[in-house]
């Protein structure tokens, strides 16, 4: 383990902490979906409520969709943080915080039952994600620039 730790920049610890912060956001969103299930009477295993069967279907579906979309984006966010953070740990950690804050507002905006509210601040999550892509491209490019080992 000590050898791996010596290879990583000290600041990579920020990347790890930001990834854990996202896990807490995910727990929060999951809890909100659980509360919405009780409030709007949408029971497992139903993923989305049917508007013909539930007058509050749109409200519930917006809460569910806000969380589901965050789950769909999570693997890309994690991969870009982990790889881009190897070369640019502080930049990636800062972008990760921007992404998490924007994702929180994306979720809370969506949860209002008015889907367009998710983009007021939530739109900045995509900007952070694109910036993380550039950090990861930079990391990949720098690997390719290294001289071939013999």
C-alpha atoms as one frame of an Amber mdcrd trajectory, in Angstrom:
protein
   0.000   0.000   0.000   2.835   2.374   0.763   4.114   2.071  -2.838   0.746
   3.095  -4.269   0.516   6.025  -1.854   3.953   7.214  -2.966   2.821   7.243
  -6.609  -0.228   9.419  -5.998   0.070  13.151  -5.482  -0.681  14.199  -1.914
  -3.539  16.379  -3.166  -5.292  13.300  -4.564  -6.791  12.999  -1.092  -9.100
  15.878  -2.065 -10.384  13.810  -4.995 -11.144  10.908  -2.654 -12.968  13.172
  -0.194 -15.069  14.792  -2.919 -16.103  11.349  -4.184 -17.276  10.454  -0.678
 -19.172  13.751  -0.513 -21.072  12.679  -3.623 -21.977   9.430  -1.872 -23.609
  11.482   0.897 -25.572  13.428  -1.715 -26.715  10.128  -3.194 -27.882   8.914
   0.235 -29.808  12.177   0.664 -31.514  11.815  -2.714 -32.403   8.172  -2.023
 -33.967   9.181   1.288 -36.018  11.861  -0.468 -37.305   9.273  -2.947 -38.247
   7.054   0.010 -40.186   9.923   1.609 -41.898  10.675  -1.695 -42.920   7.017
  -2.019 -44.771   7.241   1.292 -46.221  10.695   0.660 -47.500   9.909  -2.847
 -48.276   6.221  -2.165 -45.984   4.710  -4.787 -44.839   1.368  -3.410 -42.014
  -0.948  -4.421 -41.272  -2.378  -6.933 -42.953   0.376  -8.967 -40.231   2.613
 -10.367 -42.479   5.353 -11.757 -46.089   6.221 -10.927 -48.771   6.075 -13.592
 -50.658   9.326 -14.087 -53.841   7.386 -14.805 -53.618   5.664 -11.403 -52.107
   8.349  -9.158 -53.029  12.042  -9.101 -49.559  12.849  -7.684 -47.680  10.824
 -10.289 -45.887  13.816 -11.795 -44.651  15.034  -8.407 -43.350  11.587  -7.471
 -41.870  10.931 -10.903 -39.956  14.212 -10.770 -38.359  13.241  -7.432 -37.577
   9.758  -8.755 -36.233  11.100 -12.043 -33.954  13.595 -10.295 -32.333  10.770
  -8.364 -32.308   8.361 -11.307 -30.592  10.886 -13.560 -27.936  11.450 -10.914
 -27.360   7.683 -10.736 -27.052   7.536 -14.522 -24.373  10.234 -14.496 -22.472
   8.911 -11.463 -20.192   6.393 -13.263 -19.005   9.067 -15.702 -18.459  11.579
 -12.900 -16.504   9.059 -10.816 -14.367   7.913 -13.753 -13.503  11.470 -14.785
 -12.679  12.444 -11.198 -10.515   9.384 -10.588  -8.531   9.609 -13.827  -8.349
  13.379 -14.308  -7.483  13.763 -10.632  -4.283  11.788 -11.111  -2.786  14.725
 -13.028  -4.973  17.605 -11.825  -6.149  16.678  -8.313  -6.953  20.175  -7.023
  -8.722  21.278 -10.197 -10.743  18.050 -10.323 -11.629  18.289  -6.643 -12.865
  21.865  -7.103 -14.827  20.880 -10.216 -16.227  17.934  -8.287 -17.558  20.254
  -5.595 -19.152  22.447  -8.273 -20.691  19.330  -9.821 -22.070  18.122  -6.472
 -23.568  21.495  -5.548 -25.130  21.806  -8.995 -26.447  18.222  -8.755 -28.059
  19.053  -5.422 -29.894  21.979  -7.005 -30.726  19.862 -10.054 -32.379  17.346
  -7.745 -34.186  19.850  -5.527 -35.352  21.815  -8.560 -36.663  18.672 -10.230
 -38.344  17.619  -6.990 -40.616  20.655  -7.117 -42.672  18.845  -9.750 -41.685
  21.387 -12.384 -38.919  19.725 -14.452 -37.604  23.016 -15.861 -36.604  24.057
 -12.312 -33.817  21.461 -12.394 -31.786  23.621 -14.768 -31.725  26.938 -12.899
 -28.491  26.013 -11.095 -28.353  22.342 -12.060 -27.168  23.201 -15.558 -23.721
  23.957 -14.138 -23.209  20.265 -13.413 -22.715  19.675 -17.137 -20.161  22.473
 -17.358 -18.218  20.907 -14.487 -18.447  17.514 -16.196 -17.050  18.910 -19.457
 -14.185  20.550 -17.568 -13.479  17.198 -15.875 -13.350  15.649 -19.341 -10.624
  18.105 -20.329  -8.643  17.187 -17.207  -8.941  13.502 -18.104  -7.966  14.171
 -21.722  -4.927  16.049 -20.413  -4.028  13.060 -18.243  -4.408  10.621 -21.143
  -2.404  12.845 -23.489   0.414  13.177 -20.956   0.580   9.393 -20.637   0.938
   9.071 -24.402   3.746  11.657 -24.414   5.938   9.599 -22.102   8.885   7.877
 -23.751   8.383   4.177 -24.409   9.856   1.987 -21.685  12.328  -0.683 -22.709
